[in-house]
Amino acid sequence: MKTLPEFYQNCFQNLLTPTQYTMLQILIILLQFHKQVTIEKLATVFPQPIKFESRRRSIQQFLLLSKLSIKLLWFAIMKKLVKTYKLKKRETTYICY
């Protein structure tokens, strides 16, 4: 079973609350075993001691968090990459898109 690289773990830990980060880890583990999923299937196998409908709603709300938007995630990851790269190289770094 694979986990996220340490670099990504640090970014997610800084971006999410501890509860949200734990939920992300659980979802990543579940996705490794269940390749094709729906929110309903994830809710069925999600290890949370609440009713199915509450688990489904909880997963759906988590996936819709603004903190998990592509813009915010990539900005945080790129910012961390630039800082790490600058510390190693001690020079100006340019990122183009």
C-alpha atoms as a printed R data frame, in Angstrom:
   type eleno elety resid chain resno       x      y       z
1  ATOM     1    CA   MET     A     1   0.000  0.000   0.000
2  ATOM     2    CA   LYS     A     2   1.443  3.337  -1.072
3  ATOM     3    CA   THR     A     3   1.180  6.622   0.765
4  ATOM     4    CA   LEU     A     4   1.722 10.143  -0.458
5  ATOM     5    CA   PRO     A     5   5.322 11.324  -0.744
6  ATOM     6    CA   GLU     A     6   6.476 13.271   2.308
7  ATOM     7    CA   PHE     A     7   6.530 16.528   0.363
8  ATOM     8    CA   TYR     A     8   2.800 16.215  -0.459
9  ATOM     9    CA   GLN     A     9   1.995 15.078   3.066
10 ATOM    10    CA   ASN     A    10   3.551 18.265   4.436
11 ATOM    11    CA   CYS     A    11   1.596 20.422   1.997
12 ATOM    12    CA   PHE     A    12  -1.698 18.717   2.855
13 ATOM    13    CA   GLN     A    13  -1.006 18.869   6.596
14 ATOM    14    CA   ASN     A    14  -0.447 22.619   6.322
15 ATOM    15    CA   LEU     A    15  -3.549 23.096   4.171
16 ATOM    16    CA   LEU     A    16  -6.068 20.833   5.946
17 ATOM    17    CA   THR     A    17  -7.228 20.374   9.505
18 ATOM    18    CA   PRO     A    18  -6.046 17.172  11.231
19 ATOM    19    CA   THR     A    19  -9.505 15.611  10.763
20 ATOM    20    CA   GLN     A    20  -9.575 16.528   7.066
21 ATOM    21    CA   TYR     A    21  -6.059 15.200   6.579
22 ATOM    22    CA   THR     A    22  -7.021 11.887   8.217
23 ATOM    23    CA   MET     A    23 -10.051 11.650   5.933
24 ATOM    24    CA   LEU     A    24  -7.812 12.279   2.916
25 ATOM    25    CA   GLN     A    25  -5.460  9.486   4.011
26 ATOM    26    CA   ILE     A    26  -8.368  7.061   4.440
27 ATOM    27    CA   LEU     A    27  -9.782  7.955   1.024
28 ATOM    28    CA   ILE     A    28  -6.376  7.422  -0.600
29 ATOM    29    CA   ILE     A    29  -6.108  3.982   1.005
30 ATOM    30    CA   LEU     A    30  -9.626  3.063  -0.142
31 ATOM    31    CA   LEU     A    31  -8.904  4.262  -3.674
32 ATOM    32    CA   GLN     A    32  -5.914  1.936  -3.878
33 ATOM    33    CA   PHE     A    33  -8.169 -1.071  -3.300
34 ATOM    34    CA   HIS     A    34 -11.269  0.096  -5.175
35 ATOM    35    CA   LYS     A    35 -10.072  1.397  -8.541
36 ATOM    36    CA   GLN     A    36 -13.457  2.443  -9.935
37 ATOM    37    CA   VAL     A    37 -15.519  4.184  -7.308
38 ATOM    38    CA   THR     A    38 -18.523  6.321  -6.712
39 ATOM    39    CA   ILE     A    39 -19.232  8.344  -3.616
40 ATOM    40    CA   GLU     A    40 -21.806  5.703  -2.669
41 ATOM    41    CA   LYS     A    41 -19.275  2.885  -2.945
42 ATOM    42    CA   LEU     A    42 -16.745  4.857  -0.878
43 ATOM    43    CA   ALA     A    43 -19.433  5.547   1.724
44 ATOM    44    CA   THR     A    44 -20.171  1.824   1.928
45 ATOM    45    CA   VAL     A    45 -16.562  0.911   2.749
46 ATOM    46    CA   PHE     A    46 -15.575  4.069   4.660
47 ATOM    47    CA   PRO     A    47 -14.717  3.148   8.277
48 ATOM    48    CA   GLN     A    48 -16.830  5.731  10.065
49 ATOM    49    CA   PRO     A    49 -19.388  4.610  12.694
50 ATOM    50    CA   ILE     A    50 -22.325  6.620  11.333
51 ATOM    51    CA   LYS     A    51 -25.211  5.884   8.973
52 ATOM    52    CA   PHE     A    52 -24.515  5.315   5.284
53 ATOM    53    CA   GLU     A    53 -26.243  8.534   4.214
54 ATOM    54    CA   SER     A    54 -24.195 10.576   6.693
55 ATOM    55    CA   ARG     A    55 -20.947  8.974   5.451
56 ATOM    56    CA   ARG     A    56 -21.928  9.714   1.854
57 ATOM    57    CA   ARG     A    57 -22.724 13.339   2.698
58 ATOM    58    CA   SER     A    58 -19.494 13.648   4.719
59 ATOM    59    CA   ILE     A    59 -17.373 12.371   1.801
60 ATOM    60    CA   GLN     A    60 -19.195 14.590  -0.665
61 ATOM    61    CA   GLN     A    61 -18.690 17.678   1.509
62 ATOM    62    CA   PHE     A    62 -15.021 16.816   1.967
63 ATOM    63    CA   LEU     A    63 -14.449 16.483  -1.780
64 ATOM    64    CA   LEU     A    64 -16.123 19.852  -2.344
65 ATOM    65    CA   LEU     A    65 -13.905 21.716   0.146
66 ATOM    66    CA   SER     A    66 -12.511 24.898  -1.333
67 ATOM    67    CA   LYS     A    67  -9.144 23.943   0.215
68 ATOM    68    CA   LEU     A    68  -9.047 20.992  -2.199
69 ATOM    69    CA   SER     A    69  -9.528 23.131  -5.298
70 ATOM    70    CA   ILE     A    70  -6.884 22.714  -7.965
71 ATOM    71    CA   LYS     A    71  -5.883 26.380  -7.748
72 ATOM    72    CA   LEU     A    72  -5.242 26.327  -4.018
73 ATOM    73    CA   LEU     A    73  -3.607 22.905  -3.978
74 ATOM    74    CA   TRP     A    74  -1.238 23.590  -6.847
75 ATOM    75    CA   PHE     A    75  -0.393 27.032  -5.525
76 ATOM    76    CA   ALA     A    76   0.553 25.577  -2.141
77 ATOM    77    CA   ILE     A    77   2.558 22.753  -3.744
78 ATOM    78    CA   MET     A    78   4.366 25.067  -6.171
79 ATOM    79    CA   LYS     A    79   5.138 27.536  -3.373
80 ATOM    80    CA   LYS     A    80   6.666 24.732  -1.318
81 ATOM    81    CA   LEU     A    81   8.643 23.487  -4.347
82 ATOM    82    CA   VAL     A    82  10.039 26.951  -4.995
83 ATOM    83    CA   LYS     A    83  11.063 27.404  -1.369
84 ATOM    84    CA   THR     A    84  12.713 23.985  -1.299
85 ATOM    85    CA   TYR     A    85  14.492 24.582  -4.597
86 ATOM    86    CA   LYS     A    86  15.676 28.050  -3.539
87 ATOM    87    CA   LEU     A    87  17.089 26.696  -0.299
88 ATOM    88    CA   LYS     A    88  19.074 24.092  -2.210
89 ATOM    89    CA   LYS     A    89  20.264 26.310  -5.062
90 ATOM    90    CA   ARG     A    90  20.320 29.786  -3.485
91 ATOM    91    CA   GLU     A    91  19.356 31.437  -6.749
92 ATOM    92    CA   THR     A    92  16.318 32.962  -8.424
93 ATOM    93    CA   THR     A    93  13.749 30.463  -9.608
94 ATOM    94    CA   TYR     A    94  11.312 31.174 -12.450
95 ATOM    95    CA   ILE     A    95   8.163 29.173 -12.945
96 ATOM    96    CA   CYS     A    96   6.266 29.538 -16.205
97 ATOM    97    CA   TYR     A    97   2.925 28.154 -17.201
